[in-house]
Amino acid sequence: MLAVASVASLSALAGCAAEPVFDRGAVASPLSTTENLKVIAERAGLSEAVMTALVPGDQPGCSAAVGVEGTVVWAGAAGLADLSTGSPVTTETRFDFASISKQFTATAILMLQREGLLSVSDPVGAYVDGMPAWANTVTLDQLIHHTARIPDYWVELDEVGIGFSDAADQATTLAAIARETRLEPGEGFYYSNSHYVLLAEVVARVSGQTLPDFLVTRIFEPLELDMVVAPTSQGPDIAVSYDANLNPQPLGWSSYGHSGIISTPSEFVRWGDQYRAGDIIQDDFEAGAVYEGEGELYAAGMDIEVDGDLNHTGRMGGYVSDFTVSADRDTVVAVACNGHASNRFGIAESLWMIWEPHSKE
């Protein structure tokens, strides 16, 4: 199975010979033109071919969506949400988007800073009690940009015998972080989920709401997004998590800040338009972005790639995901799967070839 299909081969699969181009200069709302509706329909056919080609029908499945200027122009799904029942993944199936959740936590901190309730230059110890001596010098900015170099809590939980499927809530996770008395040696970028668990606690201490409640009242409800922070959730509309051997991999760790937003790709591409036209995402999301390697910067819970695209990936148990916003901020692609070995990157890259290269005048 090819990881990434060419536009030409996808055109053959979908029976489309031409490569369509959006006429963005014709009208203020290019998606409303007859020609662009035809373009969307053609690309939708190519996108469906991607899902058919890259997601086996009898394996854990994937769901994907594309948004242009805040409108969901295509959504599709393939594969199974539950292998035991044969229930298919649909565009309404929900997934844990794992680390893609980080951008919401960083955004909550920046919202509180705009309101004068904190400063990202503050030490985390000013808000979170019971931490080691490093809390007096590690700043919120360092947590946001993964330069605090606090060891990942996963290591400490493993040390005390708390496995991935065992229960570990926010308090248990904070206690594990507090036992890490030494920072990782060196300087600069060091990705650690502990950073964002601590940021979630800062939001709670400053706002008086847990991060899940803060996001509901300040982001999800105002934007009418069907999202919830609810790690370990199970339900008929939530895909079952599977490991690489196709065994169910139930999640026991219910901490949040770094992970745990349950939703669909369509909701995420709607959210992604905040980077183009929103007032919740503002210019401060890029402030202090740090070099993380290979020409990329890490901003407020998002990578800034060499070409200006924004991206973040996620993995929690069998849930894997990918989220990309184009450099011009017009186009958003989101992919979520419920199998550890699912081809999320092949799907995301193939959809990007279909939608993004032709989305500019």
C-alpha positions as CSV (number, residue, x, y, z in Angstrom):
1,M,0.0,0.0,0.0
2,L,1.5,3.4,-1.0
3,A,1.9,5.8,1.9
4,V,1.3,8.9,-0.3
5,A,-0.4,8.8,-3.7
6,S,0.4,11.3,-6.4
7,V,-2.3,13.7,-7.7
8,A,-2.1,11.9,-11.0
9,S,-2.8,8.5,-9.6
10,L,-5.5,9.8,-7.4
11,S,-7.1,11.4,-10.4
12,A,-7.1,8.1,-12.2
13,L,-8.7,6.4,-9.1
14,A,-11.5,9.0,-9.1
15,G,-11.9,9.3,-12.8
16,C,-10.7,13.0,-12.8
17,A,-8.3,14.0,-15.6
18,A,-7.8,17.7,-14.7
19,E,-6.2,19.4,-11.8
20,P,-8.8,22.0,-10.7
21,V,-7.9,25.5,-9.5
22,F,-10.0,27.7,-7.2
23,D,-10.8,31.1,-8.7
24,R,-10.2,33.1,-5.6
25,G,-10.2,36.4,-7.3
26,A,-13.7,36.1,-8.9
27,V,-15.9,36.9,-5.9
28,A,-15.5,37.6,-2.2
29,S,-16.7,34.1,-1.3
30,P,-15.1,31.8,-3.8
31,L,-16.7,28.7,-2.5
32,S,-20.1,30.0,-3.6
33,T,-19.3,30.1,-7.3
34,T,-20.6,27.3,-9.6
35,E,-17.1,26.6,-10.9
36,N,-15.7,26.2,-7.4
37,L,-18.5,24.0,-6.3
38,K,-17.5,21.8,-9.3
39,V,-13.9,21.9,-8.1
40,I,-14.8,20.9,-4.6
41,A,-16.9,17.9,-5.9
42,E,-13.9,16.8,-8.0
43,R,-11.5,17.0,-5.1
44,A,-14.0,15.3,-2.9
45,G,-13.9,12.3,-5.3
46,L,-10.1,12.3,-5.1
47,S,-10.3,12.5,-1.3
48,E,-12.7,9.5,-1.0
49,A,-10.2,7.6,-3.2
50,V,-7.5,8.3,-0.7
51,M,-9.5,6.9,2.2
52,T,-10.4,3.8,0.2
53,A,-6.8,3.2,-0.9
54,L,-5.1,3.9,2.5
55,V,-7.6,2.5,5.1
56,P,-8.3,-1.2,5.0
57,G,-12.0,-1.9,5.5
58,D,-11.5,-4.6,8.1
59,Q,-8.9,-2.7,10.2
60,P,-9.1,0.2,12.7
61,G,-10.3,3.2,10.8
62,C,-9.7,6.8,10.1
63,S,-11.8,9.9,9.7
64,A,-10.6,13.1,7.9
65,A,-11.9,16.5,7.0
66,V,-10.8,19.6,5.0
67,G,-11.8,23.1,5.7
68,V,-11.4,26.2,3.5
69,E,-12.0,29.6,5.1
70,G,-13.9,28.1,8.0
71,T,-16.2,25.9,5.9
72,V,-16.0,22.1,6.0
73,V,-15.7,21.4,2.2
74,W,-15.1,17.6,2.6
75,A,-15.3,14.9,5.2
76,G,-14.8,11.2,4.8
77,A,-14.2,8.0,6.8
78,A,-13.2,4.4,6.3
79,G,-12.4,1.3,8.4
80,L,-13.8,0.2,11.7
81,A,-14.5,2.0,14.9
82,D,-15.0,-1.3,16.8
83,L,-13.5,-4.6,15.5
84,S,-15.6,-6.7,17.8
85,T,-18.9,-5.4,16.4
86,G,-17.8,-4.4,13.0
87,S,-19.1,-0.9,13.6
88,P,-17.7,1.4,10.9
89,V,-15.9,4.7,11.4
90,T,-18.1,7.6,10.1
91,T,-17.6,11.3,10.0
92,E,-19.5,11.5,13.2
93,T,-17.2,9.1,15.1
94,R,-15.2,10.8,17.8
95,F,-11.5,10.3,18.7
96,D,-9.1,11.4,21.3
97,F,-6.9,13.9,19.5
98,A,-4.1,13.5,21.9
99,S,-1.3,16.1,21.7
100,I,-3.2,18.2,19.2
101,S,-5.0,19.3,22.4
102,K,-2.0,21.3,23.5
103,Q,-2.8,24.3,21.4
104,F,-6.0,24.8,23.4
105,T,-4.1,24.8,26.7
106,A,-1.6,27.3,25.5
107,T,-4.4,29.5,24.1
108,A,-6.1,29.4,27.6
109,I,-2.9,30.7,29.1
110,L,-2.6,33.5,26.6
111,M,-6.2,34.5,27.1
112,L,-5.6,34.9,30.8
113,Q,-2.5,36.9,30.1
114,R,-4.4,39.3,27.9
115,E,-6.8,39.8,30.8
116,G,-4.0,40.7,33.1
117,L,-4.5,37.7,35.3
118,L,-1.0,36.3,34.8
119,S,2.2,36.8,32.8
120,V,4.0,34.1,30.8
121,S,7.2,35.3,32.5
122,D,5.8,34.2,35.9
123,P,7.4,31.1,37.5
124,V,5.1,28.1,37.6
125,G,5.7,27.9,41.4
126,A,3.7,31.1,41.8
127,Y,0.6,29.1,40.9
128,V,1.2,25.4,41.5
129,D,2.1,24.3,45.0
130,G,4.2,21.3,46.0
131,M,6.7,21.4,43.1
132,P,10.5,21.0,43.4
133,A,12.9,23.9,43.5
134,W,12.8,24.3,39.8
135,A,9.3,25.7,40.0
136,N,10.7,28.9,41.3
137,T,12.6,29.6,38.1
138,V,10.8,27.7,35.4
139,T,8.4,30.1,33.7
140,L,5.0,29.6,32.0
141,D,6.7,30.7,28.7
142,Q,9.2,27.8,29.1
143,L,6.3,25.4,29.7
144,I,4.4,26.6,26.6
145,H,7.5,26.3,24.4
146,H,8.9,23.0,25.8
147,T,12.1,24.6,27.0
148,A,11.5,24.0,30.8
149,R,13.1,20.5,30.3
150,I,10.9,18.8,33.0
151,P,11.0,15.0,32.5
152,D,7.9,13.5,31.0
153,Y,5.5,12.2,33.7
154,W,5.1,8.9,31.8
155,V,8.6,7.8,33.0
156,E,7.8,8.4,36.7
157,L,4.4,6.6,36.5
158,D,6.2,3.6,35.0
159,E,8.7,3.7,37.8
160,V,6.0,3.3,40.4
161,G,4.2,0.6,38.4
162,I,1.3,2.6,37.0
163,G,0.9,1.1,33.5
164,F,-0.8,2.8,30.6
165,S,-4.2,1.1,31.2
166,D,-4.1,1.7,35.0
167,A,-5.9,4.6,36.5
168,A,-4.0,7.8,36.9
169,D,-5.9,11.1,37.3
170,Q,-4.7,14.7,37.2
171,A,-3.7,14.7,40.9
172,T,-1.7,11.4,40.5
173,T,0.0,12.9,37.4
174,L,0.9,16.2,39.2
175,A,2.3,14.1,42.1
176,A,4.5,12.2,39.6
177,I,5.8,15.5,38.2
178,A,6.5,16.8,41.7
179,R,8.8,13.7,42.3
180,E,11.0,14.8,39.3
181,T,13.5,16.9,41.3
182,R,16.0,17.3,38.4
183,L,15.5,18.8,35.0
184,E,16.8,17.2,31.9
185,P,20.4,18.4,31.2
186,G,21.1,20.8,28.4
187,E,19.3,23.8,27.0
188,G,16.6,24.5,24.4
189,F,13.6,22.5,23.2
190,Y,12.7,19.3,25.0
191,Y,9.2,18.0,24.3
192,S,7.5,16.9,27.5
193,N,3.8,16.3,28.3
194,S,4.6,17.4,31.9
195,H,4.8,21.0,30.7
196,Y,1.2,21.1,29.6
197,V,-0.2,19.2,32.6
198,L,1.3,22.0,34.7
199,L,-0.2,24.7,32.4
200,A,-3.6,23.1,32.9
201,E,-3.2,23.5,36.6
202,V,-2.2,27.1,36.2
203,V,-5.4,27.7,34.3
204,A,-7.4,26.2,37.1
205,R,-5.6,28.2,39.9
206,V,-6.0,31.5,38.0
207,S,-9.5,31.2,36.5
208,G,-11.2,29.2,39.2
209,Q,-12.2,26.6,36.6
210,T,-10.6,23.4,35.7
211,L,-9.1,23.5,32.2
212,P,-12.0,21.3,30.8
213,D,-14.6,23.7,32.2
214,F,-12.6,26.8,31.0
215,L,-12.4,25.5,27.5
216,V,-16.1,24.8,27.4
217,T,-17.1,28.2,28.6
218,R,-14.5,30.3,26.9
219,I,-13.8,28.4,23.6
220,F,-16.0,25.5,22.8
221,E,-19.4,27.1,23.5
222,P,-18.7,30.5,22.0
223,L,-17.4,28.9,18.8
224,E,-20.2,26.3,18.9
225,L,-17.6,23.5,18.7
226,D,-18.7,19.9,19.6
227,M,-15.6,19.2,21.7
228,V,-14.9,18.0,25.2
229,V,-11.9,17.4,27.4
230,A,-12.6,13.9,28.6
231,P,-9.6,11.5,28.3
232,T,-10.4,7.8,28.8
233,S,-14.0,8.3,27.6
234,Q,-15.8,5.4,26.0
235,G,-19.1,5.4,24.2
236,P,-21.0,4.1,21.1
237,D,-19.8,7.1,19.0
238,I,-16.2,7.0,20.3
239,A,-13.8,4.8,18.3
240,V,-12.1,2.0,20.3
241,S,-8.3,2.4,20.7
242,Y,-6.2,-0.5,19.2
243,D,-2.5,-1.2,19.5
244,A,-0.3,-2.3,16.6
245,N,-1.3,-5.9,17.1
246,L,-5.0,-5.0,16.8
247,N,-5.6,-5.5,20.5
248,P,-7.9,-3.1,22.3
249,Q,-5.8,-0.5,24.2
250,P,-8.0,1.1,26.8
251,L,-6.7,4.4,28.2
252,G,-6.3,4.6,32.0
253,W,-4.5,7.9,32.3
254,S,-7.1,10.7,32.6
255,S,-4.8,13.7,33.1
256,Y,-5.2,16.6,30.7
257,G,-3.7,19.7,29.3
258,H,-1.4,17.8,27.1
259,S,-4.1,15.5,25.6
260,G,-7.7,14.4,26.0
261,I,-9.9,16.5,23.6
262,I,-12.6,14.2,22.2
263,S,-14.1,15.3,18.9
264,T,-14.2,14.8,15.1
265,P,-11.9,16.1,12.3
266,S,-14.7,18.3,11.1
267,E,-14.8,20.1,14.4
268,F,-11.1,20.5,14.3
269,V,-11.0,22.1,10.8
270,R,-13.7,24.5,12.0
271,W,-11.5,25.4,14.9
272,G,-8.5,25.8,12.6
273,D,-10.0,28.9,11.0
274,Q,-9.2,30.7,14.2
275,Y,-5.6,31.0,12.9
276,R,-7.0,32.9,9.9
277,A,-9.9,35.0,11.2
278,G,-10.3,34.4,14.9
279,D,-10.1,36.6,17.9
280,I,-9.4,33.8,20.3
281,I,-6.2,33.0,18.5
282,Q,-4.2,36.2,18.2
283,D,-0.7,37.2,17.1
284,D,0.7,36.4,20.6
285,F,0.5,32.7,19.7
286,E,3.8,33.1,17.8
287,A,5.5,35.2,20.5
288,G,8.6,33.5,21.8
289,A,8.4,30.6,19.4
290,V,11.6,28.5,19.8
291,Y,13.7,26.5,17.4
292,E,13.0,22.8,17.6
293,G,15.1,21.4,14.8
294,E,15.0,21.0,11.0
295,G,14.1,24.6,10.5
296,E,10.8,24.4,12.5
297,L,9.7,26.5,15.4
298,Y,7.4,25.6,18.3
299,A,4.8,28.3,19.1
300,A,1.9,28.0,21.5
301,G,1.1,24.3,21.1
302,M,1.8,24.3,17.3
303,D,4.8,23.8,15.1
304,I,5.6,26.5,12.6
305,E,7.1,24.6,9.6
306,V,9.7,25.9,7.2
307,D,7.1,26.8,4.6
308,G,4.9,28.6,7.1
309,D,2.3,25.9,7.5
310,L,1.2,25.1,11.1
311,N,1.1,21.5,12.2
312,H,0.8,19.3,15.3
313,T,0.4,15.5,15.6
314,G,-1.0,13.4,18.3
315,R,-0.7,9.9,19.7
316,M,-2.3,8.4,22.8
317,G,-2.6,4.7,22.9
318,G,-4.0,3.6,19.6
319,Y,-5.4,7.1,18.8
320,V,-3.2,8.9,16.2
321,S,-4.0,12.2,14.6
322,D,-2.6,15.0,12.4
323,F,-3.7,18.7,12.1
324,T,-2.3,21.2,9.6
325,V,-3.1,24.8,8.7
326,S,-1.8,26.2,5.5
327,A,0.7,29.1,5.4
328,D,-2.0,31.4,4.2
329,R,-4.2,30.1,6.9
330,D,-7.1,29.4,4.4
331,T,-6.9,25.6,4.4
332,V,-7.1,23.1,7.3
333,V,-6.7,19.4,7.1
334,A,-7.4,17.1,10.1
335,V,-7.0,13.3,10.4
336,A,-7.8,11.0,13.2
337,C,-7.5,7.2,13.5
338,N,-8.1,4.6,16.1
339,G,-5.2,2.2,15.3
340,H,-1.6,2.7,16.4
341,A,-0.4,1.5,13.0
342,S,-2.9,3.5,10.9
343,N,-1.5,5.5,8.0
344,R,-2.4,9.0,9.3
345,F,0.5,10.6,7.7
346,G,-0.1,9.1,4.3
347,I,-3.7,10.2,4.5
348,A,-2.8,13.7,5.6
349,E,-0.1,14.2,2.9
350,S,-2.4,12.8,0.2
351,L,-5.2,15.1,1.1
352,W,-2.8,18.0,1.3
353,M,-1.7,17.3,-2.3
354,I,-5.3,17.4,-3.4
355,W,-6.4,20.5,-1.6
356,E,-3.6,22.8,-0.7
357,P,-1.3,23.2,-3.7
358,H,-4.2,24.5,-5.8
359,S,-6.0,26.6,-3.1
360,K,-4.2,29.8,-4.0
361,E,-4.9,32.1,-7.0
